[in-house]
Amino acid sequence: MNVIKDKRIAIVGGGPGGLTLARLLQIKGADVKVYERDVNKDVRVQGATLDLHDDSGLKALREAGLIEAFKENYRPNADRMSIMDKDANVLHNDHVSETNGTFGDAYFRPEIDRGPLRKILLESLQSGTVIWDSQFVSMQSINNKWQLEFKNGTTATADIVIAADGANSKIRPYITSIKPFYVGLTAIEATVYDAEIKAPQISKLLKGGKLFILSDAKTLVVSAKGDGSLQFYPGFKSEENWIDESGIDFTSNEQLADWFKKEYTGWNAIWLELFENAEPKFIARPQYCMPVNQSWEALPNLTMLGDAAHLMPPYAGEGVNMAMLDALELSDCLTDPSFNTTQEAIAAYEKQMLSRASEVAKETLEQTAVMHSDDGLSDMLNMFGETQ
């Protein structure tokens, strides 16, 4: 039985998870629209690079028929990483190895910038699939259908709604009251454009790849991007309301540089090159995680994927991969002829999704804690067979 035959599916959120799901469902003949809050595809600079894993993100792209497009757009060697201490001593260096693997290797994690990945996914969809400038406000059930309302005053009707609207999902509360918990950590995101000119010392260390700097139970992660910019993320233990209590103007390079010198006391002055040249502003992000044992009763016409379903900190690199694997598994369930109802299909998807997310969340929380512990540097080096 085809449980989605003649049903209109609304995906709320046009990130990698939502767009992957739309592509996979369209391949199987489904009637799909994606409602995205961005005004258009070019309005917002996409964030840091993504490393896709063979058994999740890359698997979804293979099923979507997009692996060749990915190979044309990924950034070879961008997955190469250096692990350093606070004095900029290189203690592990991927750049000295001949290869980090190739497609088909279980541990090969090729990097792609978010912008090109989104472009690949958008161009794979039927014309008019994405409805831009559609910021979700609310929805109500009318005659077993959902009527969605958007901030711009428009409405839409769908038989099935899938929440792909990220960490602060507005649709999740329609499914469950379970909320994420604070993990005791804040990360600050910032970008340096024209990095070779504005941050030459850091660019030389990066070599087009990534830096992981760990010391004093703190981290600093730096990633090169294909457009010549770099993004960086200091991560540190803090109270949940640190952002408000800090009194920092996050548009002020001077204030953030002063903060870094105090919070990261004793760290080499080379890292100030990042804080002094970032633009246009710094974004502080308290880190949250969904409970690892969450569950709820499956609904007949509503579900979710990605961060909306299983938010977790970014320190294991699983977020986008989980979302894209969610999309693959959900599309498989919704088009599996062995299910008699959409509720059966959604229940089967959510059971395996929640089980998988629980395991990954446990691993992510453990890795996040290790990286931000006094032994973080030595523990990470041990993972790569190095000693401090």
C-alpha positions in Angstrom: 0.0 0.0 0.0 1.2 3.5 -0.8 0.3 5.5 2.3 1.3 8.9 0.8 -0.6 8.4 -2.5 -2.6 11.6 -3.2 -1.3 13.2 0.0 0.3 16.6 0.1 3.5 16.7 2.2 4.8 20.0 3.8 8.4 20.1 5.0 9.1 23.1 7.2 12.7 24.1 6.9 15.1 24.1 4.0 18.3 23.0 5.6 20.2 19.8 4.4 17.8 17.5 6.1 14.6 19.0 4.8 16.0 19.4 1.2 17.4 15.8 1.2 14.0 14.5 2.3 12.2 16.6 -0.5 14.6 15.1 -3.1 14.1 11.5 -1.9 10.4 11.8 -1.8 10.1 13.5 -5.2 12.1 10.6 -6.7 9.4 8.3 -5.5 6.6 10.5 -6.9 5.4 12.3 -3.7 3.7 15.7 -3.7 6.1 17.8 -1.6 6.6 21.5 -0.8 9.4 22.9 1.4 8.6 26.1 3.4 11.7 28.0 4.2 12.0 31.2 6.2 14.9 32.7 4.1 13.6 35.3 1.6 15.5 33.7 -1.2 18.3 31.2 -1.7 21.1 33.8 -1.6 20.0 36.0 1.3 22.0 34.3 4.1 25.7 33.3 4.2 25.8 29.6 5.0 27.8 28.5 8.0 30.9 26.3 8.4 32.0 23.4 6.4 30.4 20.0 6.8 32.1 16.6 6.9 29.8 13.9 5.5 30.1 10.3 6.6 29.9 7.3 4.4 27.1 5.5 6.4 24.8 8.6 6.7 25.2 11.9 4.8 27.0 10.3 1.8 24.6 7.3 1.9 21.6 9.7 1.6 23.3 11.5 -1.3 23.9 8.2 -3.1 20.2 7.3 -2.7 19.3 10.7 -3.9 21.4 10.3 -7.1 23.6 13.3 -6.1 26.9 11.7 -5.2 28.5 12.8 -8.5 27.4 16.4 -7.9 28.9 16.1 -4.5 32.2 14.9 -5.8 32.3 17.9 -8.2 31.8 20.3 -5.3 33.5 18.9 -2.2 36.9 20.3 -1.1 39.7 17.7 -1.2 42.0 17.8 1.8 39.7 20.2 3.7 39.1 17.3 6.1 42.8 17.4 7.1 43.2 18.4 10.7 45.9 19.7 13.0 45.6 19.3 16.8 47.5 22.0 18.7 48.0 23.3 22.2 47.4 26.8 23.3 50.9 27.8 22.3 50.3 26.8 18.7 52.5 23.7 18.9 51.3 21.2 16.3 50.9 17.8 18.0 49.0 15.9 15.3 49.1 16.8 11.7 46.9 15.1 8.9 48.7 17.1 6.3 51.8 14.9 6.4 49.9 11.8 5.4 49.6 10.9 1.8 45.8 10.4 1.9 42.9 10.6 4.3 41.0 8.0 2.3 38.7 8.0 -0.6 35.0 7.5 -1.4 33.8 4.1 -0.1 36.1 4.1 2.9 34.2 3.9 6.1 36.3 6.6 7.8 36.6 9.0 4.8 34.8 12.2 5.8 35.0 14.6 2.8 34.2 18.2 3.5 31.8 20.5 1.6 30.8 24.1 2.4 27.1 24.5 3.3 26.4 26.8 0.4 27.4 24.4 -2.3 25.6 21.5 -0.6 22.5 23.5 -0.4 22.9 24.5 -4.1 23.2 20.8 -5.1 20.0 19.9 -3.2 18.0 22.9 -4.4 18.9 22.3 -8.1 17.8 18.6 -7.7 14.2 19.6 -6.8 11.3 20.2 -9.1 10.7 23.9 -10.0 8.6 25.6 -7.3 9.2 23.0 -4.6 10.7 25.6 -2.2 8.4 28.3 -1.0 10.7 31.1 0.2 9.9 33.8 2.8 7.7 31.3 4.7 8.6 31.6 8.4 6.3 29.3 10.3 4.1 30.8 13.0 1.5 28.3 13.9 -0.8 25.5 12.5 -4.0 23.9 13.3 -5.7 20.6 12.4 -8.8 21.0 10.2 -10.6 17.9 8.8 -7.5 15.7 9.4 -5.3 18.2 7.5 -2.9 20.8 8.8 -3.4 24.4 8.0 0.0 26.2 8.4 0.3 30.0 8.9 3.4 32.0 8.1 4.7 35.3 9.2 4.2 36.9 5.8 0.4 36.3 6.1 0.2 33.3 3.7 -1.2 29.9 4.6 -0.8 26.4 3.3 -2.6 23.1 3.7 -1.0 19.7 3.9 -1.9 16.1 4.8 1.4 15.5 6.4 3.8 18.0 8.0 7.5 17.2 8.7 9.4 19.5 11.0 13.0 20.2 9.7 13.2 23.6 11.3 16.2 23.1 13.5 17.3 23.6 17.1 14.5 26.1 18.0 11.8 24.2 16.2 8.4 25.8 16.4 6.7 22.6 15.3 8.3 20.2 17.9 5.8 21.3 20.7 3.0 20.0 18.6 4.6 16.5 18.9 6.1 16.4 22.4 6.6 18.6 25.4 10.1 17.2 26.0 12.7 20.0 26.0 16.5 20.0 25.6 18.8 20.5 28.6 21.8 22.8 28.8 25.1 20.9 28.7 27.2 23.6 30.6 29.0 24.9 27.6 28.8 28.0 25.4 30.4 28.3 22.0 30.9 31.6 20.1 30.8 31.5 16.3 32.6 34.1 14.1 34.0 34.5 10.6 37.1 36.1 9.1 36.8 37.0 5.5 39.8 37.2 3.1 41.6 35.1 5.7 44.9 35.0 4.0 45.2 38.7 4.2 43.4 39.4 7.5 44.6 36.4 9.4 47.8 35.3 7.7 49.3 33.5 10.6 46.2 31.3 11.2 45.7 30.7 7.5 49.3 29.4 7.3 48.5 26.9 10.1 45.1 25.9 8.6 46.5 24.9 5.2 42.9 24.8 3.9 41.8 22.4 6.6 40.9 22.5 10.3 42.5 23.3 13.6 41.5 21.8 17.0 43.2 23.7 19.8 42.7 22.3 23.3 44.0 23.5 26.7 42.8 24.4 30.1 39.4 22.6 29.6 38.7 24.9 26.7 38.6 24.5 22.9 39.1 26.7 19.8 38.1 25.1 16.5 39.0 26.8 13.2 37.8 25.8 9.7 38.8 27.1 6.3 36.1 27.6 3.7 36.2 27.5 0.0 35.4 31.2 -0.4 38.6 32.2 1.3 37.1 32.9 4.7 37.5 30.9 7.9 35.2 30.3 10.7 36.2 29.8 14.3 34.5 28.6 17.5 35.8 29.1 21.0 34.1 26.6 23.4 34.1 27.0 27.2 32.2 26.1 30.3 29.8 28.7 31.5 26.5 29.3 33.2 23.4 29.0 31.0 22.7 32.7 31.1 26.3 33.7 30.5 25.5 35.7 27.3 23.2 38.1 29.2 25.4 38.4 32.2 28.7 38.9 30.3 27.7 42.4 29.3 29.6 41.9 26.1 28.7 43.8 22.9 29.0 40.9 20.4 29.5 43.4 17.5 32.7 44.7 19.2 36.0 43.0 18.1 37.8 44.9 20.9 35.5 43.6 23.6 35.7 40.0 22.3 39.5 40.2 22.1 39.6 41.5 25.7 37.2 38.7 26.8 39.4 36.1 25.1 42.6 37.4 26.8 40.9 37.0 30.2 38.9 33.8 29.6 41.8 32.1 27.7 44.6 33.4 30.0 48.0 32.2 28.9 47.0 31.3 25.4 49.4 32.5 22.6 48.7 35.9 21.2 48.5 34.4 17.7 44.9 33.5 18.3 44.0 37.2 18.8 44.3 37.5 15.0 40.9 35.8 14.8 39.1 38.0 17.3 40.5 41.3 16.0 39.5 40.6 12.4 36.1 38.8 12.6 33.1 40.4 11.0 30.3 41.4 11.0 29.5 40.1 14.5 30.1 37.2 16.9 27.2 34.8 17.7 27.2 33.2 21.1 25.5 29.8 21.2 24.7 28.1 24.5 24.9 24.3 23.9 21.9 22.1 24.4 21.1 18.4 24.0 17.8 16.5 23.9 17.4 13.8 26.6 19.0 10.6 25.4 16.0 8.5 26.3 13.2 10.6 24.8 10.1 9.1 23.3 6.5 10.0 22.4 3.5 8.5 20.7 3.7 8.6 17.0 1.1 10.8 15.3 -0.6 10.0 12.0 0.4 13.1 10.1 3.3 14.9 11.9 6.9 14.0 12.6 10.3 15.7 12.6 14.0 15.2 11.7 17.4 16.6 12.4 18.0 19.1 15.2 14.3 19.5 15.7 14.1 15.9 16.8 17.5 15.2 18.5 19.5 18.4 19.1 23.0 17.8 20.4 26.3 19.7 20.6 28.5 19.8 17.5 31.6 18.3 18.9 31.2 14.9 17.2 30.4 16.2 13.8 27.1 14.2 13.6 24.4 16.9 13.2 24.0 17.2 9.5 24.8 13.5 9.0 22.0 12.5 11.4 19.6 14.9 9.7 20.3 13.5 6.2 20.1 9.9 7.4 16.8 10.8 9.1 15.6 12.0 5.7 16.6 8.7 4.0 15.0 6.6 6.7 11.8 8.7 6.8 11.4 8.6 3.0 11.9 4.8 3.0 9.2 4.4 5.6 6.7 6.7 4.0 7.1 4.8 0.7 7.3 1.3 2.1 4.3 -0.7 0.8 4.2 -2.9 3.8 2.8 -0.1 6.0 -1.0 0.3 5.9 -1.2 3.8 7.4 0.9 6.9 7.6 0.9 6.4 11.4 2.5 3.0 11.1 5.1 4.4 8.8 5.9 7.4 11.0 6.0 5.1 14.1 8.5 2.8 12.4 10.7 5.8 11.4 10.6 7.4 14.8 11.5 4.1 16.6 14.7 3.6 14.7 15.5 7.4 14.6 15.2 7.7 18.4 17.2 4.6 19.0 20.0 5.8 16.7 19.9 9.3 18.1 20.1 8.1 21.7 23.4 6.3 21.0 24.9 9.2 19.0 23.8 11.7 21.7 25.5 9.6 24.4 28.8 9.5 22.3 28.5 13.2 21.6 28.0 14.2 25.2 31.0 12.0 26.2 33.2 13.5 23.5 32.1 17.1 24.4 32.9 16.5 28.0 36.3 15.0 27.2 37.3 17.8 24.9 36.4 20.4 27.6 38.2 18.6 30.4 41.7 19.2 31.9 42.9 16.1 30.0 41.1 17.0 26.7 44.3 17.5 24.7 46.0 14.3 25.7 42.7 12.3 25.3 42.2 13.6 21.8 45.8 12.9 20.9 45.4 9.3 22.2 42.4 8.9 19.8 44.8 9.6 16.9 47.6 7.4 18.3 49.7 10.4 19.4 51.2 11.3 22.8 51.7 14.8 24.2 
